[in-house]
Amino acid sequence: MNFLETLTAQYSSYETYLIYLEVFAVLFGLLSVFFSIKKNIWVYPTGIISTILFIYIMFVFGLLGDMLINVYYTVMSIYGWILWSKSSDDNIHVDVKKASARDWKIGSILFVASLFFVGTVYYYKPFIDNQFSMENVKLGLYHLDWANYTDIVTTSLFLVGMYFMAKRNIENWIFWIVADFICIPMMFEKGLALTGLQYLVFTAMAIIGYIAWKKSLAMD
């Protein structure tokens, strides 16, 4: 079975509206990364549209970590939009910088806190899936597969990356590169082939973004 047949088979059981939602979420996500590479403030409005769509999609597919990170993305996009607006001379483009010691400290705290928080959410997932009833429910992490554990780690990496991006730190791209690459097989495993392809493109774009921001930083 070739890739196109695999893709068609994967999506044959999905409701049509979910396919359209994923397509739009992917397109706006790609636009957001493109604007980020260009240090263009439109990274945020396009990103917000994508993350809101993915909140619903990830909830439907049971990827709670990714659902929560997209909630965080939406909030951080508003925060980043405000910060970039204040730092832009033309209300469109911004200057970039290296992360400070304080940024790394906050980033480390966010990473550890995210691991704990998302892990706790997955611990209570049987309770959530049972419509918030403890009847015949066994709490724990016994129900997780490798994709769920990966989701916990990538969620934490993305969280730090989003914070660093809002602060205009060039190191944000390192977190995107690592987490995007890890997400590729996870999304294919969960049946979200289009999103898996998106993360493949995201990985390449993140590498380009890091190179572009590094050149810009060297010129300042």
C-alpha positions in Angstrom: 0.0 0.0 0.0 1.5 3.3 -1.1 1.4 6.5 1.0 -1.7 7.9 -0.8 -3.6 4.7 -0.2 -2.6 4.7 3.4 -3.6 8.3 3.8 -7.0 7.6 2.1 -7.6 4.6 4.3 -6.7 6.5 7.4 -9.2 9.2 6.8 -12.0 7.0 5.3 -13.6 6.6 8.7 -13.4 10.2 9.8 -16.3 12.6 9.6 -15.9 15.1 6.8 -15.9 18.1 9.0 -13.0 16.8 11.0 -10.9 16.5 7.8 -11.7 20.0 6.8 -10.9 21.3 10.3 -7.5 19.5 10.2 -6.7 20.9 6.8 -7.5 24.5 7.8 -5.6 24.0 11.1 -2.5 22.8 9.2 -2.6 25.6 6.7 -2.8 28.3 9.3 -0.1 26.6 11.3 2.2 26.7 8.3 1.4 30.3 7.8 2.2 31.0 11.4 5.6 29.4 11.2 6.3 31.3 7.9 5.6 34.6 9.6 7.7 33.6 12.6 10.7 33.0 10.3 10.1 36.5 8.8 9.9 37.9 12.4 6.5 39.2 11.3 3.8 39.8 14.0 1.2 38.0 11.8 2.7 34.9 13.4 0.2 35.4 16.2 -3.2 35.9 14.5 -2.6 33.0 12.1 -1.3 30.9 14.9 -4.4 31.6 17.1 -6.7 30.3 14.4 -4.7 27.1 14.1 -4.4 26.5 17.8 -8.1 27.0 18.4 -8.9 24.4 15.7 -6.4 22.0 17.1 -7.8 22.3 20.6 -11.0 20.7 19.4 -9.2 18.1 17.1 -6.8 16.9 19.8 -9.7 16.6 22.2 -11.6 14.4 19.8 -8.5 12.1 19.2 -7.7 11.9 22.9 -4.4 13.6 22.8 -4.9 15.6 26.0 -1.3 16.9 26.2 -1.5 18.4 22.7 -5.0 19.8 23.5 -3.6 21.5 26.6 -0.6 22.8 24.8 -2.8 24.4 22.1 -4.8 26.0 24.9 -1.5 27.4 26.2 -0.5 28.4 22.7 -3.6 30.4 22.3 -3.0 32.3 25.6 0.7 32.7 24.9 -0.1 33.9 21.4 -2.1 36.8 22.9 0.7 37.5 25.3 3.3 37.3 22.5 1.2 39.5 20.3 1.2 42.2 22.9 5.0 41.9 23.6 5.9 41.9 19.9 3.6 44.9 19.3 5.5 46.8 22.0 8.9 45.8 20.5 8.2 46.6 16.9 9.1 49.8 15.3 6.8 49.3 12.3 4.1 47.3 14.1 5.1 44.3 11.9 8.7 43.2 12.4 10.7 42.7 15.6 14.4 42.3 16.6 15.6 39.1 18.1 18.0 38.2 20.9 19.6 35.4 22.9 17.9 34.0 26.0 19.0 35.5 29.3 19.9 33.5 32.4 16.5 34.5 33.8 14.7 33.2 30.6 16.5 29.9 30.9 15.5 29.6 34.6 11.8 30.3 33.8 12.0 28.0 30.8 13.3 25.2 33.0 10.5 25.7 35.6 7.9 25.7 32.8 9.3 22.4 31.4 9.2 20.6 34.8 5.9 22.0 35.7 4.4 20.9 32.3 5.7 17.4 32.7 4.0 17.2 36.1 0.8 18.8 35.0 0.3 16.9 31.8 1.3 13.7 33.5 -1.3 14.4 36.2 -4.0 15.0 33.5 -3.2 11.6 31.9 -3.2 10.0 35.4 -6.9 11.1 35.7 -7.7 10.4 32.0 -9.8 7.3 32.9 -11.9 9.5 35.2 -12.3 12.1 32.5 -13.2 9.5 29.8 -15.8 8.1 32.2 -17.6 11.5 32.1 -16.0 12.5 35.4 -17.3 9.6 37.3 -15.2 7.3 39.6 -17.5 4.3 39.0 -15.5 1.3 37.9 -12.5 3.6 37.3 -8.9 2.8 38.0 -6.6 5.8 38.0 -3.0 5.6 36.9 -0.7 5.7 33.8 -1.2 2.0 32.9 -3.4 2.9 29.9 -0.7 5.1 28.2 1.1 4.0 25.1 4.3 5.4 23.7 2.5 8.1 21.8 0.9 9.4 25.1 4.3 9.4 26.9 5.8 11.2 23.9 2.9 13.7 24.0 3.8 14.6 27.6 7.4 15.3 26.7 6.7 17.2 23.5 4.1 19.3 25.2 6.7 20.5 27.7 9.2 21.2 24.9 6.6 23.2 23.0 5.6 25.2 26.1 9.2 26.4 26.5 9.5 27.1 22.8 6.4 29.2 22.9 7.6 31.2 25.9 11.0 31.8 24.2 9.3 32.9 21.0 7.2 35.4 22.9 10.4 36.8 24.4 12.0 36.9 20.9 14.8 34.5 21.9 16.6 32.7 19.1 16.7 29.5 21.2 13.0 29.0 20.7 13.8 27.3 17.3 15.9 24.6 19.1 12.8 23.5 21.1 10.6 23.6 18.0 13.1 21.5 15.9 13.4 18.8 18.5 9.7 18.6 19.5 8.4 18.9 15.8 10.6 16.0 14.8 9.4 13.8 17.7 5.8 14.6 16.8 6.0 13.2 13.3 5.7 9.5 14.1 3.3 10.2 17.0 0.7 11.9 14.8 0.9 9.1 12.2 0.4 6.6 15.0 -2.7 8.4 16.1 -4.1 8.5 12.6 -3.5 12.2 12.0 -1.5 11.9 8.8 -1.9 15.4 7.6 -0.8 16.7 11.0 2.2 14.3 10.8 3.1 15.8 7.4 2.7 19.3 9.0 5.2 18.5 11.7 7.6 17.2 9.0 7.4 20.5 7.2 7.5 22.3 10.6 10.9 20.6 11.4 12.4 21.9 8.1 10.9 25.3 8.6 12.2 25.5 12.2 15.7 24.7 10.9 15.3 27.5 8.3 14.0 29.8 11.0 16.9 29.2 13.3 19.4 30.0 10.5 17.5 33.1 9.5 17.2 34.4 13.1 20.9 33.6 13.7 21.9 35.6 10.6 19.7 38.5 11.7 21.2 38.4 15.2 24.7 38.5 13.7 23.8 41.6 11.7 22.5 43.6 14.6 
